Amino acid sequence: MSSSPNEEKPEFVFTVKAQDGAGHSVGITRDGIVYTWGKSNAMGQLGRGVGKSKTPLPAEFSHDGLVHAIRAFAGGGSDAGHTAVLDSSGNLWLAGCDRWQQLGLGSPSGGAGGYTWVGGKIQQTTFQRNDFVTDLLRKYDTTARIRDVALGGDHSIVLSSNKRDVITFGKGGDGQLGLSQKAFLSAPAKSAELSSSRAEVAAVCAINYCSLTLNNNGDVLKHIGKCRSQAQSFADALSVCRDRSRRAGLIRRESQMK
């Protein structure tokens, strides 16, 4: 499917753009249809096969039925890229680079050595549903759903609706996964460092090789990994994450804090 010059462009109620170099974008229409576009589709991060990347075109899902998207997330460095979509049924879908297991499509029981790439490929050009993450969240809380997602340079973070449990997966050599011994890479696992038994975690952020949790006011609760909090680019990316979290109703708006 392609767009002609005279074809009416879709109207989006939600858009997001990768901040760490991949530079691709995702838009969701009022009907929950996902469109993707960007400067590159080399790793399948647009979730619609390979080919034209700059024109907004519908994404493709490995599912026969209708996927009604409500939120989307984009990440990845300049040589990679991955994308996530959360649908109205609470399912998490991912596409793009899986070289470092950042799509989390392998069983957590397999660990780093037993990870199995879908179809033997280190990239997925259509969105794949990730049941491992939702099953893992419910292992710790049987009523849990996904509250928030964040995608970094080569890793992913998922926050439970209980505002305590945080699941991480992907590349972790800089400690950004919050797992024991700074695992170089990992399938989905509960992050001991990012999860919290005291303060509520309202939202999560991922900036390149850094992971952060935010409280209800948007203040940083925890930051781990390679975080350069003094750099302007880091501050800008954190501001984007806070704005995204406010628009999603995850943290308080500034007017609510007065």
HELIX and SHEET records of a PDB file:
HELIX    1   1 PRO A  108  GLY A  110  5                                   3    
HELIX    2   2 VAL A  118  GLY A  120  5                                   3    
HELIX    3   3 ASP A  131  TYR A  140  1                                  10    
HELIX    4   4 SER A  180  LYS A  182  5                                   3    
HELIX    5   5 GLN A  232  ARG A  247  1                                  16    
HELIX    6   6 GLU A  254  MET A  257  5                                   4    
SHEET    1   A 4 PHE A  12  LYS A  17  0                                        
SHEET    2   A 4 SER A  25  THR A  29 -1                                        
SHEET    3   A 4 VAL A  34  TRP A  37 -1                                        
SHEET    4   A 4 LEU A  57  PRO A  58 -1                                        
SHEET    1   B 4 ALA A  69  GLY A  75  0                                        
SHEET    2   B 4 HIS A  82  ASP A  87 -1                                        
SHEET    3   B 4 LEU A  92  CYS A  97 -1                                        
SHEET    4   B 4 GLN A 123  ARG A 129 -1                                        
SHEET    1   C 4 ILE A 146  LEU A 151  0                                        
SHEET    2   C 4 HIS A 155  SER A 160 -1                                        
SHEET    3   C 4 VAL A 166  LYS A 171 -1                                        
SHEET    4   C 4 LEU A 185  LYS A 190 -1                                        
SHEET    1   D 3 ALA A 203  ILE A 207  0                                        
SHEET    2   D 3 CYS A 210  LEU A 214 -1                                        
SHEET    3   D 3 VAL A 220  GLY A 225 -1                                        
END                                                                             
